[in-house]
Amino acid sequence: MSTKNGDRAYDLEPNSKRHKGIHQSEFEINDNVPKEKTSNVTSKKEDVKQNGVHHEDTVKRNQFGDVVSDPNISLEGWINVWKKGRTKFHRREVHSILTNFLPKLVEGKENPTFFVPLCGKSVDMKWLLDNGYEVYGCEIAEDGILQFFEEQEISYVIEPLEGKVEGKIYKGKDLPIVIFMCDFFKLPSVSSVRFDCVWDRGSFAAINTKDRSRYYDVLKKMMKPDGRWLLDSFELDHVKFAGPPFNLDTTELKQLVDDDFSIEQVRYKDAMNDWSRTWDVSYFIVKDFLLTRKEKTMEK
Ligand SMILES: C[S@@+](CC[C@H](N)C(=O)[O-])C[C@H]1O[C@@H](n2cnc3c(N)ncnc32)[C@H](O)[C@@H]1O
């Protein structure tokens, strides 16, 4: 498919193997994505002197420039991210993909409930509340939850979690917001609430890649049978950058959800910015998808 402003094919061609079976929205396909973005990205050996030790290996670093031998982040690791204030991923503005695609996300649904997995202190939750929706979040770091309620000036009560799962429930006093402070993977055993819509920004992208199919299983379980999932994801190389965020291949996404959801790619955009440039990635693409439960699988 060529874009309106030129003859670039990018990755949006209907015939592209990588995107077969995925409906492309016209939204923002004019974005100026460099054609050569994925070319010649090959692993490179480095010879780095660090702390007096010579490493002859591929050295990977995280967002903060720390050398990382294992890109996986534990729950304690995330709690520390918040303790150290390393939360540059937090956006002060409401995400444009959410505002643009809200009508599609809620189409045909009566009083839809929203779930924001791995929510941090996302201002999108407040925006959803302001738009009259009931909002649920899940976040392991209490600092993030406290900052959300304080910064948004929402008074709250704290309740214990049922069962044996470690954590708490933060509930808005006057607004319909509930944030489960617990491990996302334990959520099905602490709550029977099922959601109409999922807004997934920096969540699937942050989860350790080895846990992706577990994440998907939990998310599917927490959604109503006709649920919709708006997913903000990234394409980037991990030659020198450990992540998160982690690269998501459209093929991988399709393999993961194909039986249950239809996928519409609603944005594909070169998102390289001053911050991602410091990660030493050679490309950084943002890809957004609207996933809708396939009718035949709704009762599953
Ligand atoms: C990259 S941040 C994104 C936060 C938020 N979605 C946003 O857009 O600002 C990922 C968040 O997931 C939380 N987190 C990571 N693993 C988790 C888990 N297993 N259960 C609950 N929260 C988790 C982290 O504490 C962190 O706040």
The ligand as an SDF file (V2000), in Angstrom:
LIG
                    3D

 27 29  0  0  0  0  0  0  0  0999 V2000
    6.1600    0.7010   31.8600 C   0  0  0  0  0  0  0  0  0  0  0  0
    5.1670    0.9220   33.2630 S   0  0  0  0  0  0  0  0  0  0  0  0
    3.6720    1.5080   32.5090 C   0  0  0  0  0  0  0  0  0  0  0  0
    2.7060    2.0990   33.4640 C   0  0  0  0  0  0  0  0  0  0  0  0
    1.4330    2.6780   32.8230 C   0  0  0  0  0  0  0  0  0  0  0  0
    0.7240    1.6920   32.0540 N   0  0  0  0  0  0  0  0  0  0  0  0
    1.7340    3.8930   31.9900 C   0  0  0  0  0  0  0  0  0  0  0  0
    1.4190    3.8860   30.8060 O   0  0  0  0  0  0  0  0  0  0  0  0
    2.2970    4.8610   32.5170 O   0  0  0  0  0  0  0  0  0  0  0  0
    4.7740   -0.7420   33.7460 C   0  0  0  0  0  0  0  0  0  0  0  0
    4.0880   -0.8180   35.0950 C   0  0  0  0  0  0  0  0  0  0  0  0
    3.7360   -2.1550   35.3810 O   0  0  0  0  0  0  0  0  0  0  0  0
    3.9320   -2.4240   36.7590 C   0  0  0  0  0  0  0  0  0  0  0  0
    4.0760   -3.8860   36.8510 N   0  0  0  0  0  0  0  0  0  0  0  0
    5.0490   -4.6350   36.2760 C   0  0  0  0  0  0  0  0  0  0  0  0
    4.8150   -5.9370   36.4750 N   0  0  0  0  0  0  0  0  0  0  0  0
    3.6500   -6.0400   37.1550 C   0  0  0  0  0  0  0  0  0  0  0  0
    2.8580   -7.1320   37.6290 C   0  0  0  0  0  0  0  0  0  0  0  0
    3.2340   -8.3960   37.4130 N   0  0  0  0  0  0  0  0  0  0  0  0
    1.7220   -6.8650   38.3040 N   0  0  0  0  0  0  0  0  0  0  0  0
    1.3250   -5.5880   38.5130 C   0  0  0  0  0  0  0  0  0  0  0  0
    2.0230   -4.5060   38.0880 N   0  0  0  0  0  0  0  0  0  0  0  0
    3.1740   -4.7270   37.4070 C   0  0  0  0  0  0  0  0  0  0  0  0
    5.1530   -1.6080   37.1050 C   0  0  0  0  0  0  0  0  0  0  0  0
    5.2580   -1.3150   38.4760 O   0  0  0  0  0  0  0  0  0  0  0  0
    4.9570   -0.3460   36.2560 C   0  0  0  0  0  0  0  0  0  0  0  0
    4.2740    0.6450   36.9450 O   0  0  0  0  0  0  0  0  0  0  0  0
  1  2  1  0
  2  3  1  0
  2 10  1  0
  3  4  1  0
  4  5  1  0
  5  6  1  0
  5  7  1  0
  7  8  2  0
  7  9  1  0
 10 11  1  0
 11 12  1  0
 11 26  1  0
 12 13  1  0
 13 14  1  0
 13 24  1  0
 14 15  1  0
 14 23  1  0
 15 16  2  0
 16 17  1  0
 17 18  1  0
 17 23  2  0
 18 19  1  0
 18 20  2  0
 20 21  1  0
 21 22  2  0
 22 23  1  0
 24 25  1  0
 24 26  1  0
 26 27  1  0
M  CHG  2   2   1   9  -1
M  END
$$$$
